[in-house]
């Protein structure tokens, strides 16, 4: 028995030890192959914007596994209050929503002092230990102060400005991770989503849409001023949500934008960034262009190694051309901070506040409001 036991255990141990110190080689074959591909919905100046937008968005929704889920009847949100706490500049309530019949969605509802209705931001964190970073507390007790750095305390920034915030716990992160340490569990959940004909990023977008459903039930929150902000994996959810969900009005993704080839393909990334056929679909400039006519501020870091700023600036030039074709050239901006992979509140918020004030004062510059739904959702 002892010999048999060793026989079955040792190979795994030896294999694990053999992997230590092994460098990962670049996939040069995929990089060469990608150079020859231009996706089906890669926007061209001669393309009619509205025709392109409809076809590209429908294709994206299908590829992310949302074609049946978004228009399907939804379970009641059944909001449940877990705790309420007064903080500087406002009040925070932790609540539990029902997103799907088999998925609960933890959120923080953050309301500023004063009388509403308030503009509201949906806040999504990236690959960390969860949404608690948006209110700068420890995840272990949610009472002790803990600033995670990188200007990621989004909800506190909103309260300071008089905006409300709804912080969403993303699937595979924080409380929705499959790891007891709260480390991201994307590898397992991204793989499992594929088994159901879904994608992890698609399911995260669906939860954002459910957060919007919740916002629509609250009289103290404005329906015509709903933004989404996130960094890294949260920025990715923000930009995909902006491309797909018509009820959003303002989109501020951070540390998630470059080109698919120069970032998602060239640099090792988490499995949650990938979905079938993304190179054959289009590129990130087109994804951002689908946000039109929403107000869009893309935030990058000058020294971000995984979302390179050089290709990002060139790709944003394509996004600007799409906004021009849509008739809204003044609704998209890009800001670049002077460091790496993080959010830059001092650079980003002044631009977005200007965009918010256009809606507040009714100076949108067009009869087509950014929140006008084209479809049911």
DRENFIVEX-587339 format. One record per residue (C-alpha): residue number from 1; x, y, z. Coordinates in steps of 0.1 Angstrom, whole numbers, plus 5000, padded with zeros to 4 digits. Each point is the difference from the previous one (the first is absolute). Layout:
# DRENFIVEX-587339
  num    xx    yy    zz
  NUM     X     Y     Z
...
END
This chain:
# DRENFIVEX-587339
  num    xx    yy    zz
    1  5000  5000  5000
    2  5028  5024  5008
    3  5018  4993  4967
    4  4967  5004  4981
    5  4992  5033  5018
    6  5034  5014  4990
    7  4995  4988  4964
    8  4968  5021  4996
    9  5012  5031  5018
   10  5036  5005  4989
   11  4994  5006  4963
   12  4979  5031  5008
   13  5025  5013  5024
   14  5029  4995  4976
   15  4980  5017  4972
   16  4992  5029  5022
   17  5037  5004  5010
   18  5010  4997  4963
   19  4978  5030  4991
   20  5017  5023  5025
   21  5022  5026  4983
   22  4988  4991  4965
   23  4995  5031  4978
   24  4970  5002  4977
   25  5009  5004  4964
   26  4980  5024  4977
   27  4975  4986  4977
   28  5016  5013  4968
   29  4977  4979  4978
   30  4969  5018  5013
   31  5016  5034  4997
   32  5009  4994  4963
   33  4965  4986  4993
   34  4984  5030  5016
   35  5019  5025  4978
   36  4980  4986  4970
   37  4965  5004  5017
   38  4977  5030  4998
   39  4968  4992  5017
   40  4966  5000  4984
   41  4988  5031  5018
   42  5032  5020  4998
   43  4985  5035  4993
   44  5008  5017  4967
   45  4993  5037  4993
   46  4977  4991  4971
   47  4978  4979  5024
   48  4966  5013  5010
   49  5003  5003  5038
   50  4965  4988  5010
   51  5001  4970  4977
   52  5034  4991  5013
   53  4990  5005  5037
   54  4970  4978  4997
   55  5018  4971  4983
   56  5032  5003  5022
   57  4981  5002  5033
   58  4977  4971  4991
   59  5031  4979  4991
   60  5018  5009  5032
   61  4969  4992  5021
   62  4998  4966  4983
   63  5037  4992  5005
   64  4999  5010  5037
   65  4971  4976  5006
   66  4975  5027  5007
   67  4976  4997  4970
   68  4975  4980  5020
   69  5008  5012  5035
   70  4995  5038  4995
   71  4965  5000  4986
   72  4988  4970  5021
   73  4975  5005  5029
   74  5019  5008  5032
   75  4997  4988  5035
   76  4989  5026  5026
   77  5030  5019  5015
   78  4987  4993  5035
   79  5024  5025  5016
   80  5010  4991  5036
   81  5017  5025  5023
   82  5031  4986  5018
   83  5012  5032  5017
   84  4999  5038  4999
   85  5028  5023  5011
   86  5004  5038  5001
   87  5033  5011  4984
   88  5016  5033  4991
   89  4980  5017  4972
   90  4972  4974  5001
   91  4985  4966  5010
   92  5010  4965  4988
   93  4976  4971  5000
   94  5011  4965  4992
   95  4973  4980  4982
   96  4995  4967  4983
   97  4982  4998  4967
   98  4988  4970  4980
   99  5016  5003  4966
  100  4990  4965  4987
  101  4982  4972  5016
  102  5033  4984  5010
  103  5021  5031  5005
  104  4998  5026  5028
  105  5017  5034  4994
  106  5015  5019  5029
  107  5000  5038  4997
  108  5008  5032  5019
  109  4974  5027  4995
  110  5018  5033  5008
  111  4978  5031  5004
  112  5015  5035  5004
  113  4988  5024  5026
  114  4972  5023  4988
  115  4969  4995  4980
  116  4998  4980  4968
  117  4995  4989  4974
  118  5037  4996  4996
  119  5021  4990  4969
  120  5013  4965  5006
  121  5031  4981  4992
  122  5003  4962  4998
  123  5034  4991  5014
  124  5018  4968  4991
  125  5034  4988  5013
  126  5025  4979  4982
  127  5023  4971  5011
  128  5002  5006  5037
  129  4980  4988  5030
  130  4967  5016  4991
  131  4977  5030  4999
  132  5011  5010  5036
  133  5028  5020  4983
  134  4974  5025  4987
  135  4992  5011  5036
  136  5035  4995  5014
  137  4993  4973  5026
  138  5015  4966  5008
  139  4980  4971  4985
  140  5003  4981  5033
  141  4977  5023  5020
  142  4990  5029  4976
  143  5004  5024  5030
  144  5038  5005  5002
  145  5015  5026  4976
  146  5023  4986  4973
  147  5010  5020  4970
  148  5012  4977  4972
  149  5017  5028  4980
  150  4998  5009  4964
  151  4970  5024  5004
  152  4977  4969  5001
  153  4977  5014  5028
  154  4975  5008  4973
  155  4969  5002  5022
  156  5016  5024  5025
  157  5011  5022  4970
  158  4964  5001  4989
  159  4986  5009  5034
  160  5025  5029  5002
  161  4986  5013  4967
  162  4964  4996  5010
  163  4995  4970  4978
  164  4984  4967  5011
  165  5017  4967  4994
  166  4990  4964  4996
  167  5030  4977  5006
  168  4996  4966  4984
  169  5018  4969  5010
  170  5012  4985  4968
  171  4998  4962  4993
  172  5032  4982  5010
  173  5011  5030  5021
  174  4996  5006  5037
  175  4970  4983  5015
  176  4992  4984  4967
  177  5034  4984  4997
  178  5004  4963  5004
  179  5031  5006  5022
  180  4998  5003  5038
  181  5029  5025  4998
  182  4978  5023  4978
  183  5026  4997  4973
  184  4984  5001  4965
  185  4985  4967  4989
  186  4997  5010  4963
  187  5017  4968  4986
  188  4974  4977  5013
  189  4969  5022  4994
  190  5011  5011  4966
  191  5004  4964  4989
  192  4966  4990  5016
  193  4982  5029  4983
  194  5012  4986  4966
  195  4983  4967  5009
  196  4967  5017  5001
  197  5005  5019  4968
  198  5008  5032  5020
  199  5031  5021  5007
  200  5012  5014  5033
  201  5002  5035  4986
  202  4965  4996  4986
  203  4986  4990  5034
  204  5017  5029  5016
  205  4983  5023  4975
  206  4967  4984  5009
  207  5006  5008  5037
  208  5006  5036  4991
  209  4967  5000  4981
  210  4983  4986  5032
  211  5016  5028  5020
  212  4983  5024  4975
  213  4967  4982  5006
  214  5006  5007  5037
  215  5008  5037  4994
  216  4967  5003  4981
  217  4982  4990  5032
  218  5015  5028  5021
  219  4984  5034  4999
  220  5031  5016  5014
  221  5021  4990  4970
  222  4998  5016  4966
  223  4993  4978  4970
  224  5014  5025  4975
  225  5035  5002  5016
  226  5012  4964  5006
  227  5038  4996  4996
  228  5023  4971  5004
  229  5036  5002  5011
  230  5026  4972  5006
  231  5037  4993  4999
  232  5018  4970  4984
  233  4975  4971  5001
  234  4974  5025  5011
  235  5009  5023  4971
  236  4995  4970  4976
  237  4965  4995  5014
  238  4993  5037  4997
  239  5010  5003  4963
  240  4981  4968  4990
  241  4969  5013  5020
  242  5003  5033  4983
  243  5001  4983  4966
  244  4969  4979  5007
  245  4977  5016  5026
  246  4980  5029  4987
  247  4988  5013  5034
  248  5035  5010  5010
  249  5008  5037  4991
  250  5037  5004  5011
  251  5028  4975  4997
  252  5035  5004  5017
  253  5021  4968  4995
  254  5036  5001  5014
  255  5031  4979  4994
  256  4983  4976  4975
  257  5003  5016  4966
  258  5026  4995  4972
  259  4996  4976  4971
  260  4991  4963  5003
  261  5032  4992  4982
  262  5024  5022  5020
  263  4984  4991  5033
  264  4977  4971  5004
  265  5019  4979  4975
  266  5036  5012  5005
  267  5000  5001  5038
  268  4988  4972  5023
  269  4966  5009  5015
  270  4974  4985  5022
  271  4975  4976  4983
  272  4971  5024  5006
  273  5013  5023  4973
  274  4994  4975  4972
  275  4970  4989  4980
  276  4997  4979  4968
  277  5008  5018  4968
  278  5009  5034  5014
  279  5027  5007  4974
  280  4976  4990  4972
  281  4974  5024  5014
  282  5019  5033  5001
  283  5023  5018  5024
  284  4998  5021  5032
  285  4996  5033  4981
  286  4968  4986  4985
  287  4989  4987  5034
  288  5005  5035  5014
  289  4983  5015  4969
  290  4969  4979  5008
  291  4996  5022  5032
  292  4989  5029  4977
  293  4981  5022  5007
  294  5007  4995  5036
  295  5026  5022  5016
  296  5033  4982  5002
  297  5033  5006  5018
  298  5027  4974  4995
  299  5027  5000  5027
  300  5035  4985  4993
  301  5033  5000  5018
  302  5031  5012  4982
  303  5020  4971  5014
  304  4973  4973  5000
  305  5019  4968  4989
  306  4969  4979  4992
  307  4979  5027  4982
  308  5027  5019  4981
  309  4993  5037  4997
  310  5015  5004  4965
  311  4977  4976  4982
  312  4972  5012  5023
  313  5003  5036  4987
  314  5000  4989  4964
  315  4970  4977  5006
  316  4981  5029  5017
  317  5005  5019  4968
  318  4977  4974  4984
  319  4975  5004  5028
  320  4999  5038  4994
  321  4993  4994  4963
  322  4971  4978  5010
  323  4986  5027  5023
  324  5004  5025  4971
  325  4981  4977  4977
  326  4973  4997  5027
  327  4997  5038  5001
  328  5014  5004  5035
  329  5037  5008  4997
  330  5001  5020  5032
  331  4988  4971  5022
  332  5031  4979  5002
  333  5034  5008  5016
  334  5031  4981  5011
  335  5022  5009  5029
  336  5034  4985  5008
  337  5014  5000  5035
  338  5037  5003  5008
  339  5005  4965  5014
  340  4989  4964  4995
  341  4969  4978  5004
  342  4976  5020  5022
  343  4972  5025  5000
  344  5009  5038  4998
  345  4972  5020  5017
  346  5018  5033  4996
  347  5001  4996  4962
  348  4968  4981  4994
  349  4973  5017  5021
  350  5004  5036  4988
  351  4992  4987  4964
  352  4971  4978  5012
  353  4986  5027  5022
  354  4999  5023  4970
  355  4980  4973  4981
  356  4977  4995  5030
  357  4993  5038  5002
  358  4989  4999  4963
  359  4971  4977  5010
  360  4993  5019  5031
  361  4996  5033  4981
  362  4983  4985  4970
  363  5029  5009  4977
  364  5005  4966  4982
  365  5004  5016  4966
  366  4977  4976  4983
  367  4964  4988  5000
  368  5012  4964  5004
  369  5004  4995  5038
  370  5028  4976  5010
  371  4975  4981  5022
  372  4974  4994  4973
  373  4995  4962  4998
  374  5001  4985  4966
  375  4987  4967  5012
  376  4982  4987  5031
  377  5033  5000  5019
END
